[in-house]
Amino acid sequence: MNRFEYMRRLEALLSDISPSEKEEALTYYNDYFNDAGQENEQQVIKELGSPEQVAAGVKEGLGLQTYEREQDSLEGEKSQNQSAPGERDRDAGVQNTRSQNAFSQNNQIPSQPQQKQSKPAWLITLIVIGLILASPLILALICVVFAVIISVFSLIFGLLIGFGAAAVSLYVTAFVCAVLGFVVLPVNALVSGALLGSGCLCAAAGILCMILTVLVAMTVPAACRGTAWLWRKMFRKA
């Protein structure tokens, strides 16, 4: 399971909570994957556990938070109705403190690992300088990759058109030789045999070219998939 499948499964499991809470949870986990980097996706997935476990933790945390708020609200109303004015103020302060503590503890999404510390400024500066210095090389590499892709597709379509045209031409030549062979058969059997033999050879060569055309055409989907894979590797966001 990769990051995309993990997040899509988690989004489906969180469809029964409010949109804002679901968006908050998904944003957190997306940010965590971004901080970890693409090369650490499998390690992050192992640390988080299955999407079902994460979704259950999120729902459990939201349920505890809602229950705590309701209990605090009921206790506060009951205390205000039964206590003296001075005691009400004191109970309200205790209640607010307890509510804030419960909110601070339960407002966090369960099963969330501790966020990584942000990178220091000097490291970010070095990365930016390195990218600026390496930009000509990166641009040249991109141009080379595009040139190779264009060359491969040009070769494939060139062979496809060439073999297809050769097959059609050989079929036409074989047909003409066969017709002429039968026409001159009463006049000169030797010439007729040569024409018929040439027609058979042209037909066989045409079949070979047609087979090559089909084989070349079968490489087009593979070339498209390879190009898409290379594109994702080059430009996919970390």
DORO-480588 format. One record per residue: residue in three letters; x, y, z of N, C-alpha, C in turn. Coordinates in Angstrom, 3 decimals, decimal comma. Example, Ala and Ser with C-alpha at 12.3 -4.5 7.8 and 13.67 -1.06 7.14 Angstrom:
% DORO-480588
ALA; 13,190; -5,690; 7,800; 12,300; -4,500; 7,800; 13,200; -3,300; 7,800 .
SER; 12,850; -2,250; 7,080; 13,670; -1,060; 7,140; 12,900; 0,030; 7,870 .
END
This chain:
% DORO-480588
MET; 0,851; -1,195; 0,000; 0,000; 0,000; 0,000; 0,884; 1,240; 0,000 .
ASN; 0,644; 2,157; -0,940; 1,405; 3,392; -0,978; 0,626; 4,518; -0,289 .
ARG; 1,221; 5,717; -0,326; 0,611; 6,850; 0,380; -0,763; 7,188; -0,200 .
PHE; -0,891; 7,177; -1,533; -2,163; 7,551; -2,151; -3,265; 6,593; -1,731 .
GLU; -2,996; 5,279; -1,778; -4,009; 4,302; -1,383; -4,340; 4,435; 0,104 .
TYR; -3,325; 4,684; 0,923; -3,540; 4,834; 2,372; -4,470; 6,005; 2,666 .
MET; -4,183; 7,180; 2,059; -4,998; 8,361; 2,327; -6,403; 8,210; 1,753 .
ARG; -6,537; 7,578; 0,596; -7,870; 7,376; 0,021; -8,711; 6,456; 0,900 .
ARG; -8,078; 5,397; 1,445; -8,793; 4,500; 2,345; -9,178; 5,216; 3,632 .
LEU; -8,260; 6,033; 4,183; -8,555; 6,773; 5,411; -9,689; 7,766; 5,191 .
GLU; -9,702; 8,435; 4,033; -10,777; 9,383; 3,728; -12,125; 8,684; 3,667 .
ALA; -12,149; 7,472; 3,086; -13,408; 6,731; 3,018; -13,879; 6,303; 4,409 .
LEU; -12,950; 5,934; 5,276; -13,328; 5,506; 6,622; -13,802; 6,664; 7,491 .
LEU; -13,371; 7,895; 7,174; -13,773; 9,063; 7,959; -14,968; 9,795; 7,359 .
SER; -15,672; 9,162; 6,440; -16,781; 9,840; 5,766; -17,983; 10,083; 6,678 .
ASP; -18,024; 9,392; 7,831; -19,183; 9,544; 8,709; -18,968; 10,571; 9,816 .
ILE; -17,870; 11,347; 9,781; -17,689; 12,435; 10,744; -17,886; 13,756; 10,021 .
SER; -17,878; 14,843; 10,758; -18,143; 16,142; 10,141; -17,049; 16,499; 9,136 .
PRO; -17,397; 17,243; 8,067; -16,402; 17,584; 7,041; -15,204; 18,339; 7,590 .
SER; -15,431; 19,252; 8,539; -14,304; 20,032; 9,069; -13,336; 19,145; 9,842 .
GLU; -13,874; 18,222; 10,653; -13,000; 17,333; 11,413; -12,275; 16,359; 10,495 .
LYS; -12,967; 15,877; 9,460; -12,306; 14,989; 8,513; -11,193; 15,714; 7,768 .
GLU; -11,458; 16,949; 7,343; -10,447; 17,738; 6,636; -9,235; 17,999; 7,525 .
GLU; -9,487; 18,265; 8,806; -8,375; 18,506; 9,740; -7,501; 17,261; 9,874 .
ALA; -8,139; 16,094; 10,000; -7,381; 14,853; 10,142; -6,590; 14,540; 8,881 .
LEU; -7,226; 14,659; 7,708; -6,540; 14,358; 6,452; -5,393; 15,325; 6,205 .
THR; -5,610; 16,606; 6,538; -4,536; 17,594; 6,366; -3,344; 17,253; 7,244 .
TYR; -3,611; 16,833; 8,471; -2,509; 16,497; 9,373; -1,682; 15,343; 8,809 .
TYR; -2,354; 14,267; 8,384; -1,611; 13,113; 7,906; -0,904; 13,401; 6,591 .
ASN; -1,499; 14,208; 5,720; -0,806; 14,614; 4,496; 0,463; 15,396; 4,822 .
ASP; 0,360; 16,332; 5,772; 1,540; 17,100; 6,178; 2,599; 16,191; 6,781 .
TYR; 2,164; 15,191; 7,527; 3,137; 14,286; 8,136; 3,875; 13,481; 7,072 .
PHE; 3,148; 13,006; 6,053; 3,798; 12,307; 4,947; 4,769; 13,232; 4,218 .
ASN; 4,365; 14,495; 4,001; 5,243; 15,448; 3,315; 6,515; 15,694; 4,112 .
ASP; 6,394; 15,829; 5,440; 7,574; 16,045; 6,273; 8,504; 14,839; 6,251 .
ALA; 7,929; 13,638; 6,223; 8,757; 12,429; 6,239; 9,501; 12,229; 4,929 .
GLY; 8,928; 12,679; 3,825; 9,572; 12,497; 2,532; 9,089; 11,239; 1,838 .
GLN; 9,207; 11,262; 0,514; 8,707; 10,143; -0,282; 9,446; 8,843; 0,023 .
GLU; 10,747; 8,938; 0,335; 11,514; 7,720; 0,567; 11,142; 7,033; 1,883 .
ASN; 10,444; 7,735; 2,777; 10,076; 7,157; 4,078; 8,590; 6,821; 4,165 .
GLU; 7,896; 6,717; 3,031; 6,447; 6,469; 3,052; 6,111; 5,166; 3,767 .
GLN; 6,832; 4,084; 3,426; 6,505; 2,792; 4,030; 6,787; 2,785; 5,527 .
GLN; 7,843; 3,468; 5,955; 8,129; 3,552; 7,384; 7,029; 4,311; 8,122 .
VAL; 6,539; 5,405; 7,521; 5,460; 6,177; 8,138; 4,187; 5,339; 8,231 .
ILE; 3,877; 4,598; 7,165; 2,681; 3,745; 7,177; 2,789; 2,694; 8,275 .
LYS; 4,003; 2,147; 8,456; 4,193; 1,157; 9,512; 4,019; 1,788; 10,893 .
GLU; 4,501; 3,024; 11,068; 4,357; 3,692; 12,361; 2,894; 4,026; 12,658 .
LEU; 2,171; 4,474; 11,645; 0,779; 4,873; 11,867; -0,141; 3,685; 12,097 .
GLY; 0,171; 2,548; 11,471; -0,745; 1,422; 11,525; -1,697; 1,463; 10,339 .
SER; -2,647; 0,553; 10,313; -3,580; 0,476; 9,200; -4,524; 1,678; 9,200 .
PRO; -5,118; 2,027; 8,032; -6,100; 3,119; 7,997; -7,274; 2,880; 8,935 .
GLU; -7,659; 1,615; 9,120; -8,765; 1,325; 10,027; -8,417; 1,713; 11,464 .
GLN; -7,160; 1,429; 11,879; -6,749; 1,794; 13,237; -6,718; 3,308; 13,428 .
VAL; -6,184; 4,016; 12,430; -6,121; 5,475; 12,536; -7,528; 6,067; 12,578 .
ALA; -8,426; 5,583; 11,700; -9,793; 6,106; 11,672; -10,512; 5,827; 12,991 .
ALA; -10,298; 4,633; 13,548; -10,927; 4,319; 14,837; -10,408; 5,241; 15,935 .
GLY; -9,108; 5,537; 15,911; -8,557; 6,446; 16,906; -9,118; 7,845; 16,781 .
VAL; -9,258; 8,320; 15,532; -9,823; 9,655; 15,314; -11,252; 9,728; 15,837 .
LYS; -12,072; 8,743; 15,492; -13,467; 8,752; 15,933; -13,565; 8,623; 17,455 .
GLU; -12,699; 7,800; 18,041; -12,721; 7,642; 19,497; -12,365; 8,953; 20,183 .
GLY; -11,354; 9,646; 19,669; -10,969; 10,928; 20,255; -12,067; 11,960; 20,139 .
LEU; -12,721; 12,017; 18,988; -13,814; 12,971; 18,816; -14,983; 12,640; 19,734 .
GLY; -15,263; 11,343; 19,928; -16,350; 10,952; 20,822; -16,063; 11,293; 22,267 .
LEU; -14,818; 11,070; 22,721; -14,452; 11,423; 24,093; -14,538; 12,923; 24,319 .
GLN; -14,114; 13,690; 23,312; -14,169; 15,152; 23,452; -15,610; 15,643; 23,580 .
THR; -16,500; 15,100; 22,738; -17,906; 15,522; 22,789; -18,544; 15,130; 24,116 .
TYR; -18,246; 13,902; 24,575; -18,822; 13,436; 25,842; -18,330; 14,292; 27,006 .
GLU; -17,051; 14,639; 27,025; -16,493; 15,443; 28,115; -17,129; 16,821; 28,151 .
ARG; -17,341; 17,403; 26,978; -17,966; 18,732; 26,936; -19,396; 18,681; 27,470 .
GLU; -20,151; 17,644; 27,067; -21,528; 17,537; 27,534; -21,578; 17,355; 29,054 .
GLN; -20,691; 16,499; 29,591; -20,679; 16,279; 31,032; -20,311; 17,553; 31,787 .
ASP; -19,338; 18,285; 31,303; -18,937; 19,531; 31,958; -20,064; 20,557; 31,924 .
SER; -20,792; 20,591; 30,770; -21,887; 21,550; 30,663; -23,006; 21,227; 31,648 .
LEU; -23,339; 19,934; 31,766; -24,397; 19,541; 32,696; -23,987; 19,798; 34,144 .
GLU; -22,755; 19,477; 34,482; -22,298; 19,708; 35,851; -22,256; 21,195; 36,173 .
GLY; -21,876; 22,014; 35,195; -21,822; 23,453; 35,421; -23,201; 24,027; 35,668 .
GLU; -24,188; 23,614; 34,879; -25,544; 24,111; 35,084; -26,101; 23,673; 36,443 .
LYS; -25,807; 22,442; 36,804; -26,309; 21,939; 38,088; -25,677; 22,689; 39,253 .
SER; -24,405; 22,972; 39,156; -23,710; 23,680; 40,238; -24,206; 25,106; 40,359 .
GLN; -24,455; 25,751; 39,223; -24,935; 27,129; 39,256; -26,327; 27,223; 39,870 .
ASN; -27,158; 26,206; 39,653; -28,514; 26,233; 40,203; -28,543; 25,945; 41,703 .
GLN; -27,556; 25,184; 42,207; -27,599; 24,746; 43,593; -26,652; 25,509; 44,509 .
SER; -25,647; 26,157; 44,008; -24,610; 26,774; 44,842; -24,925; 28,228; 45,097 .
ALA; -24,247; 28,778; 46,120; -24,327; 30,209; 46,415; -23,542; 30,968; 45,380 .
PRO; -23,743; 32,337; 45,333; -23,032; 33,107; 44,307; -21,535; 32,940; 44,381 .
GLY; -20,943; 32,963; 45,608; -19,488; 32,826; 45,709; -19,034; 31,448; 45,273 .
GLU; -19,794; 30,436; 45,700; -19,433; 29,079; 45,331; -19,602; 28,854; 43,837 .
ARG; -20,623; 29,524; 43,230; -20,822; 29,377; 41,782; -19,594; 29,861; 41,013 .
ASP; -19,068; 31,014; 41,443; -17,888; 31,537; 40,749; -16,713; 30,581; 40,879 .
ARG; -16,561; 30,045; 42,110; -15,448; 29,125; 42,310; -15,630; 27,850; 41,484 .
ASP; -16,874; 27,296; 41,480; -17,139; 26,092; 40,695; -16,983; 26,350; 39,210 .
ALA; -17,402; 27,552; 38,769; -17,258; 27,875; 37,343; -15,796; 27,908; 36,944 .
GLY; -14,931; 28,465; 37,849; -13,498; 28,489; 37,541; -12,930; 27,090; 37,446 .
VAL; -13,320; 26,217; 38,419; -12,842; 24,834; 38,378; -13,324; 24,128; 37,122 .
GLN; -14,619; 24,386; 36,779; -15,192; 23,746; 35,594; -14,477; 24,186; 34,321 .
ASN; -14,215; 25,497; 34,206; -13,518; 25,999; 33,016; -12,123; 25,408; 32,905 .
THR; -11,432; 25,308; 34,076; -10,088; 24,727; 34,057; -10,133; 23,280; 33,604 .
ARG; -11,108; 22,514; 34,153; -11,229; 21,119; 33,764; -11,595; 20,975; 32,296 .
SER; -12,479; 21,837; 31,789; -12,876; 21,778; 30,378; -11,705; 22,085; 29,461 .
GLN; -10,900; 23,106; 29,865; -9,749; 23,455; 29,032; -8,734; 22,325; 29,000 .
ASN; -8,536; 21,673; 30,182; -7,597; 20,553; 30,211; -8,094; 19,399; 29,357 .
ALA; -9,409; 19,109; 29,469; -9,959; 18,017; 28,665; -9,870; 18,330; 27,190 .
PHE; -10,142; 19,612; 26,831; -10,073; 19,998; 25,418; -8,651; 19,878; 24,890 .
SER; -7,675; 20,341; 25,696; -6,289; 20,290; 25,239; -5,804; 18,863; 25,090 .
GLN; -6,343; 17,942; 25,942; -5,919; 16,556; 25,846; -6,626; 15,815; 24,730 .
ASN; -7,926; 16,091; 24,544; -8,717; 15,316; 23,599; -8,832; 15,939; 22,230 .
ASN; -8,467; 17,209; 22,094; -8,594; 17,877; 20,794; -7,569; 17,383; 19,798 .
GLN; -6,519; 16,728; 20,324; -5,529; 16,179; 19,418; -6,074; 14,913; 18,794 .
ILE; -5,729; 14,694; 17,559; -6,191; 13,509; 16,844; -5,427; 12,300; 17,364 .
PRO; -6,075; 11,241; 17,785; -5,375; 10,079; 18,312; -4,493; 9,458; 17,253 .
SER; -3,543; 8,697; 17,741; -2,625; 7,949; 16,894; -1,754; 8,833; 16,037 .
GLN; -1,713; 10,152; 16,309; -0,869; 11,032; 15,515; 0,528; 11,034; 16,104 .
PRO; 1,534; 10,694; 15,340; 2,894; 10,762; 15,832; 3,299; 12,210; 16,016 .
GLN; 4,314; 12,404; 16,820; 4,805; 13,754; 17,054; 5,399; 14,313; 15,777 .
GLN; 5,002; 15,541; 15,463; 5,478; 16,154; 14,235; 6,974; 16,387; 14,317 .
LYS; 7,599; 16,234; 13,195; 9,029; 16,462; 13,130; 9,329; 17,947; 13,209 .
GLN; 10,486; 18,232; 13,767; 10,885; 19,618; 13,865; 11,165; 20,168; 12,481 .
SER; 10,848; 21,445; 12,305; 11,090; 22,084; 11,019; 12,583; 22,196; 10,766 .
LYS; 12,946; 22,210; 9,497; 14,356; 22,278; 9,131; 14,918; 23,655; 9,481 .
PRO; 16,178; 23,696; 9,908; 16,782; 24,990; 10,241; 16,931; 25,867; 9,014 .
ALA; 17,038; 27,170; 9,272; 17,096; 28,138; 8,168; 18,337; 27,947; 7,318 .
TRP; 19,470; 27,620; 7,955; 20,700; 27,476; 7,163; 20,615; 26,293; 6,208 .
LEU; 19,915; 25,221; 6,631; 19,769; 24,071; 5,747; 18,880; 24,409; 4,553 .
ILE; 17,797; 25,152; 4,814; 16,925; 25,578; 3,717; 17,686; 26,472; 2,750 .
THR; 18,532; 27,368; 3,293; 19,331; 28,251; 2,434; 20,287; 27,450; 1,564 .
LEU; 20,938; 26,445; 2,149; 21,848; 25,608; 1,366; 21,106; 24,850; 0,267 .
ILE; 19,905; 24,371; 0,586; 19,122; 23,646; -0,423; 18,757; 24,569; -1,577 .
VAL; 18,329; 25,804; -1,257; 17,967; 26,757; -2,308; 19,175; 27,089; -3,175 .
ILE; 20,327; 27,340; -2,533; 21,545; 27,646; -3,305; 21,938; 26,461; -4,183 .
GLY; 21,833; 25,247; -3,631; 22,159; 24,063; -4,417; 21,251; 23,897; -5,622 .
LEU; 19,960; 24,174; -5,435; 19,026; 24,078; -6,561; 19,339; 25,116; -7,631 .
ILE; 19,715; 26,327; -7,192; 20,050; 27,374; -8,169; 21,283; 26,983; -8,967 .
LEU; 22,309; 26,466; -8,278; 23,538; 26,077; -8,972; 23,323; 24,865; -9,876 .
ALA; 22,439; 23,965; -9,445; 22,216; 22,746; -10,228; 21,141; 22,909; -11,288 .
SER; 20,495; 24,068; -11,349; 19,398; 24,250; -12,303; 19,824; 24,052; -13,760 .
PRO; 21,015; 24,526; -14,213; 21,400; 24,245; -15,607; 21,521; 22,753; -15,887 .
LEU; 22,110; 22,019; -14,933; 22,250; 20,578; -15,125; 20,888; 19,894; -15,143 .
ILE; 20,006; 20,326; -14,246; 18,660; 19,738; -14,218; 17,914; 20,026; -15,516 .
LEU; 18,036; 21,267; -16,007; 17,376; 21,624; -17,259; 17,926; 20,807; -18,418 .
ALA; 19,250; 20,629; -18,440; 19,851; 19,823; -19,506; 19,379; 18,376; -19,430 .
LEU; 19,287; 17,850; -18,211; 18,821; 16,474; -18,044; 17,378; 16,321; -18,518 .
ILE; 16,538; 17,303; -18,196; 15,142; 17,253; -18,652; 15,071; 17,291; -20,174 .
CYS; 15,894; 18,142; -20,788; 15,916; 18,225; -22,254; 16,360; 16,903; -22,870 .
VAL; 17,364; 16,259; -22,254; 17,834; 14,969; -22,768; 16,731; 13,921; -22,671 .
VAL; 16,030; 13,914; -21,536; 14,949; 12,938; -21,360; 13,848; 13,153; -22,394 .
PHE; 13,461; 14,418; -22,606; 12,437; 14,700; -23,607; 12,919; 14,319; -25,004 .
ALA; 14,201; 14,558; -25,291; 14,738; 14,194; -26,605; 14,698; 12,683; -26,811 .
VAL; 15,041; 11,936; -25,766; 14,996; 10,475; -25,871; 13,563; 9,993; -26,086 .
ILE; 12,623; 10,578; -25,342; 11,216; 10,178; -25,500; 10,723; 10,459; -26,913 .
ILE; 11,036; 11,653; -27,426; 10,611; 12,008; -28,781; 11,262; 11,089; -29,804 .
SER; 12,548; 10,759; -29,594; 13,249; 9,877; -30,533; 12,630; 8,486; -30,544 .
VAL; 12,296; 7,978; -29,356; 11,701; 6,641; -29,284; 10,357; 6,604; -29,998 .
PHE; 9,515; 7,600; -29,748; 8,211; 7,618; -30,412; 8,353; 7,846; -31,915 .
SER; 9,312; 8,662; -32,320; 9,539; 8,875; -33,756; 9,978; 7,582; -34,424 .
LEU; 10,876; 6,839; -33,753; 11,325; 5,565; -34,309; 10,170; 4,578; -34,423 .
ILE; 9,347; 4,512; -33,377; 8,226; 3,567; -33,402; 7,258; 3,891; -34,532 .
PHE; 6,865; 5,157; -34,641; 5,906; 5,516; -35,687; 6,532; 5,438; -37,074 .
GLY; 7,843; 5,709; -37,169; 8,513; 5,558; -38,456; 8,519; 4,112; -38,919 .
LEU; 8,859; 3,196; -38,010; 8,833; 1,777; -38,359; 7,414; 1,312; -38,664 .
LEU; 6,461; 1,816; -37,906; 5,069; 1,426; -38,132; 4,608; 1,823; -39,531 .
ILE; 4,888; 3,068; -39,902; 4,482; 3,538; -41,234; 5,281; 2,830; -42,322 .
GLY; 6,594; 2,637; -42,090; 7,440; 2,003; -43,103; 7,044; 0,569; -43,379 .
PHE; 6,894; -0,227; -42,322; 6,507; -1,623; -42,513; 5,100; -1,729; -43,105 .
GLY; 4,196; -0,860; -42,660; 2,840; -0,901; -43,215; 2,812; -0,578; -44,698 .
ALA; 3,545; 0,468; -45,096; 3,594; 0,831; -46,519; 4,262; -0,260; -47,341 .
ALA; 5,341; -0,862; -46,799; 6,024; -1,940; -47,525; 5,104; -3,138; -47,709 .
ALA; 4,315; -3,458; -46,668; 3,396; -4,592; -46,786; 2,357; -4,348; -47,872 .
VAL; 1,796; -3,146; -47,913; 0,797; -2,829; -48,944; 1,419; -2,897; -50,336 .
SER; 2,621; -2,329; -50,493; 3,288; -2,333; -51,799; 3,591; -3,755; -52,258 .
LEU; 4,057; -4,596; -51,350; 4,373; -5,978; -51,730; 3,118; -6,755; -52,092 .
TYR; 2,016; -6,507; -51,381; 0,763; -7,170; -51,742; 0,310; -6,762; -53,147 .
VAL; 0,412; -5,482; -53,453; 0,021; -5,005; -54,785; 0,918; -5,620; -55,851 .
THR; 2,235; -5,659; -55,579; 3,174; -6,252; -56,542; 2,887; -7,730; -56,750 .
ALA; 2,594; -8,455; -55,673; 2,281; -9,879; -55,792; 1,029; -10,092; -56,631 .
PHE; 0,033; -9,243; -56,432; -1,196; -9,370; -57,217; -0,932; -9,124; -58,707 .
VAL; -0,146; -8,078; -59,011; 0,167; -7,763; -60,413; 0,954; -8,892; -61,059 .
CYS; 1,965; -9,436; -60,327; 2,762; -10,536; -60,882; 1,900; -11,771; -61,134 .
ALA; 0,968; -12,045; -60,218; 0,103; -13,210; -60,406; -0,785; -13,039; -61,633 .
VAL; -1,343; -11,839; -61,802; -2,201; -11,592; -62,967; -1,408; -11,720; -64,260 .
LEU; -0,222; -11,103; -64,319; 0,604; -11,185; -65,532; 1,061; -12,614; -65,802 .
GLY; 1,344; -13,364; -64,722; 1,767; -14,750; -64,908; 0,693; -15,584; -65,576 .
PHE; -0,551; -15,390; -65,162; -1,635; -16,142; -65,796; -1,913; -15,650; -67,221 .
VAL; -1,666; -14,353; -67,462; -1,919; -13,816; -68,806; -0,931; -14,381; -69,825 .
VAL; 0,364; -14,439; -69,439; 1,397; -14,889; -70,397; 1,589; -16,395; -70,370 .
LEU; 0,815; -17,108; -69,550; 0,977; -18,559; -69,477; 0,790; -19,249; -70,831 .
PRO; -0,210; -18,899; -71,638; -0,348; -19,576; -72,950; 0,781; -19,231; -73,916 .
VAL; 1,399; -18,083; -73,752; 2,433; -17,639; -74,694; 3,790; -18,202; -74,314 .
ASN; 4,170; -18,040; -73,033; 5,506; -18,461; -72,589; 5,378; -18,979; -71,155 .
ALA; 5,467; -20,273; -71,012; 5,303; -20,888; -69,696; 6,450; -20,526; -68,761 .
LEU; 7,665; -20,362; -69,328; 8,818; -20,040; -68,484; 8,663; -18,657; -67,841 .
VAL; 8,280; -17,676; -68,658; 8,063; -16,330; -68,122; 6,897; -16,327; -67,132 .
SER; 5,870; -17,084; -67,432; 4,721; -17,165; -66,532; 5,124; -17,728; -65,171 .
GLY; 5,962; -18,782; -65,201; 6,430; -19,365; -63,940; 7,259; -18,378; -63,132 .
ALA; 8,108; -17,603; -63,854; 8,926; -16,610; -63,146; 8,051; -15,536; -62,501 .
LEU; 7,034; -15,093; -63,228; 6,141; -14,071; -62,677; 5,351; -14,601; -61,481 .
LEU; 4,852; -15,824; -61,598; 4,105; -16,394; -60,477; 5,006; -16,605; -59,257 .
GLY; 6,241; -17,034; -59,492; 7,181; -17,195; -58,376; 7,503; -15,866; -57,708 .
SER; 7,694; -14,836; -58,550; 7,951; -13,506; -57,987; 6,761; -13,021; -57,170 .
GLY; 5,559; -13,314; -57,662; 4,362; -12,923; -56,917; 4,286; -13,609; -55,568 .
CYS; 4,659; -14,892; -55,535; 4,646; -15,611; -54,248; 5,669; -15,031; -53,276 .
LEU; 6,860; -14,711; -53,802; 7,882; -14,111; -52,941; 7,423; -12,761; -52,393 .
CYS; 6,798; -11,960; -53,257; 6,298; -10,657; -52,794; 5,205; -10,817; -51,745 .
ALA; 4,343; -11,806; -51,942; 3,282; -12,042; -50,956; 3,867; -12,464; -49,612 .
ALA; 4,890; -13,351; -49,655; 5,528; -13,780; -48,405; 6,207; -12,605; -47,699 .
ALA; 6,899; -11,775; -48,492; 7,537; -10,599; -47,896; 6,496; -9,636; -47,327 .
GLY; 5,355; -9,521; -48,005; 4,285; -8,664; -47,493; 3,738; -9,168; -46,170 .
ILE; 3,593; -10,499; -46,053; 3,124; -11,072; -44,782; 4,121; -10,781; -43,667 .
LEU; 5,426; -10,918; -43,998; 6,455; -10,626; -42,996; 6,389; -9,162; -42,544 .
CYS; 6,243; -8,254; -43,491; 6,138; -6,833; -43,135; 4,886; -6,548; -42,311 .
MET; 3,801; -7,236; -42,626; 2,581; -7,041; -41,850; 2,761; -7,520; -40,401 .
ILE; 3,450; -8,664; -40,228; 3,726; -9,158; -38,873; 4,591; -8,164; -38,101 .
LEU; 5,618; -7,628; -38,787; 6,474; -6,631; -38,138; 5,682; -5,375; -37,771 .
THR; 4,730; -5,002; -38,628; 3,893; -3,833; -38,326; 3,080; -4,054; -37,055 .
VAL; 2,510; -5,250; -36,921; 1,722; -5,566; -35,725; 2,605; -5,567; -34,479 .
LEU; 3,814; -6,139; -34,594; 4,719; -6,175; -33,443; 5,128; -4,775; -33,004 .
VAL; 5,409; -3,907; -33,976; 5,776; -2,532; -33,635; 4,592; -1,812; -32,989 .
ALA; 3,381; -2,051; -33,510; 2,194; -1,412; -32,933; 1,970; -1,848; -31,487 .
MET; 2,363; -3,075; -31,155; 2,192; -3,563; -29,785; 3,125; -2,869; -28,800 .
THR; 4,189; -2,243; -29,302; 5,113; -1,532; -28,402; 4,617; -0,136; -28,034 .
VAL; 3,601; 0,378; -28,739; 3,123; 1,741; -28,458; 2,550; 1,862; -27,042 .
PRO; 1,654; 0,954; -26,580; 1,168; 1,088; -25,193; 2,283; 0,996; -24,158 .
ALA; 3,256; 0,086; -24,397; 4,367; -0,029; -23,448; 5,184; 1,254; -23,400 .
ALA; 5,397; 1,875; -24,564; 6,139; 3,141; -24,594; 5,371; 4,240; -23,866 .
CYS; 4,055; 4,264; -24,014; 3,245; 5,270; -23,309; 3,303; 5,059; -21,800 .
ARG; 3,217; 3,793; -21,361; 3,302; 3,525; -19,920; 4,673; 3,895; -19,370 .
GLY; 5,726; 3,579; -20,135; 7,062; 3,949; -19,689; 7,243; 5,451; -19,591 .
THR; 6,678; 6,184; -20,551; 6,764; 7,648; -20,505; 6,015; 8,201; -19,301 .
ALA; 4,828; 7,657; -19,018; 4,060; 8,119; -17,854; 4,802; 7,828; -16,554 .
TRP; 5,420; 6,648; -16,459; 6,189; 6,306; -15,254; 7,367; 7,249; -15,074 .
LEU; 8,088; 7,523; -16,173; 9,225; 8,439; -16,094; 8,774; 9,839; -15,707 .
TRP; 7,625; 10,276; -16,212; 7,090; 11,604; -15,880; 6,771; 11,693; -14,387 .
ARG; 6,156; 10,636; -13,853; 5,831; 10,651; -12,422; 7,092; 10,665; -11,574 .
LYS; 8,098; 9,925; -11,983; 9,342; 9,892; -11,221; 10,039; 11,244; -11,224 .
MET; 9,950; 11,975; -12,324; 10,656; 13,247; -12,442; 9,916; 14,385; -11,761 .
PHE; 8,589; 14,423; -11,878; 7,831; 15,598; -11,452; 6,862; 15,315; -10,321 .
ARG; 6,879; 14,107; -9,778; 5,958; 13,795; -8,693; 6,366; 14,562; -7,451 .
LYS; 5,367; 15,124; -6,739; 5,661; 15,881; -5,524; 6,092; 14,935; -4,427 .
ALA; 7,071; 15,431; -3,673; 7,557; 14,623; -2,554; 6,500; 14,563; -1,452 .
END
